[in-house]
Amino acid sequence: MSPHWDEAPEWQRDTMTNGVLRALSGATPAELHESWRAEKLSAGWVYGPVKDPAAHPCLVLYEDLPEQQRVKDYLFHAIVRALVAPDKRKPPQCEGLPDQ
């Protein structure tokens, strides 16, 4: 579970803020993941089967993410977009998700 916003480390708040700004600028869930992945890799993180302070199991290409992680990225994107004024909304992108 993630900490409360006020208790989260600066890097975690920055990651979330960047994700929100990218979603608002029109990035798709796949683009959001690839931006997150690039940030982590440039900060020295590596792929690891278990999340720890320098490794993460989601440091893979979007298409290689487990389905529940792609759904999580889609939900994050949809929630951010839903909070935008209705006249500024674009339909959410659904690529990479199972048929509905």
C-alpha positions in Angstrom: 0.0 0.0 0.0 1.2 3.5 -0.8 1.7 6.0 2.0 -0.5 9.0 2.5 0.5 11.9 0.1 2.0 14.0 2.9 4.1 11.0 4.0 5.2 9.8 0.6 8.8 10.4 -0.4 9.4 13.2 -2.9 10.3 10.8 -5.7 7.0 9.1 -5.3 5.0 12.3 -5.3 7.0 13.5 -8.4 6.2 10.2 -10.2 2.5 10.6 -9.5 2.4 14.2 -10.5 4.2 13.5 -13.7 1.7 10.7 -14.5 -1.2 13.0 -13.9 0.3 15.7 -16.1 1.0 13.3 -18.9 -2.5 11.8 -18.7 -4.0 15.3 -18.9 -1.8 16.1 -21.9 -3.4 13.1 -23.7 -0.9 10.3 -23.1 -2.4 6.8 -23.4 -2.1 4.2 -20.6 0.7 2.6 -22.6 2.5 5.9 -23.0 2.1 6.6 -19.3 3.7 3.2 -18.5 6.6 3.8 -20.9 7.2 7.2 -19.4 7.2 5.8 -15.9 9.5 3.0 -17.0 11.9 5.4 -18.6 12.0 7.5 -15.4 12.8 4.5 -13.3 15.4 3.1 -15.6 17.2 6.5 -15.8 17.1 6.7 -12.0 19.0 3.4 -11.8 16.1 1.1 -11.1 16.2 -2.5 -12.5 13.7 -5.2 -13.2 13.2 -7.5 -10.2 10.6 -10.1 -9.5 9.8 -8.4 -6.1 9.4 -4.7 -5.6 12.1 -3.1 -3.4 13.8 0.3 -3.2 15.7 -0.2 -6.5 13.9 -3.0 -8.4 10.4 -3.4 -9.7 8.5 -6.2 -11.4 6.7 -3.8 -13.8 9.9 -2.6 -15.4 8.9 -4.3 -18.6 7.4 -3.1 -21.8 3.7 -2.3 -21.6 2.7 -5.3 -23.7 4.6 -7.6 -21.3 2.8 -6.3 -18.2 0.4 -8.7 -16.5 -3.2 -7.9 -17.3 -4.0 -6.5 -13.8 -1.2 -4.0 -14.2 -2.5 -2.9 -17.6 -6.0 -2.5 -16.1 -4.5 -0.4 -13.2 -2.8 1.9 -15.8 -6.1 2.2 -17.7 -8.0 3.0 -14.4 -5.4 5.6 -13.4 -5.7 7.2 -16.9 -9.6 7.1 -16.8 -9.8 8.6 -13.3 -7.5 11.5 -14.2 -9.4 12.1 -17.4 -12.7 11.9 -15.6 -11.7 14.8 -13.3 -11.1 17.1 -16.3 -13.9 19.4 -17.3 -16.3 17.5 -19.6 -15.6 19.8 -22.6 -11.9 18.9 -22.3 -12.3 15.2 -22.2 -11.2 12.7 -24.9 -12.5 9.1 -24.9 -10.0 6.9 -22.9 -7.7 4.7 -24.9 -8.3 1.0 -24.3 -5.4 -0.7 -26.1 -3.8 -3.6 -24.5 -6.8 -4.5 -22.4 -8.8 -7.7 -22.8 -12.0 -7.6 -24.9 -14.9 -6.1 -22.9 
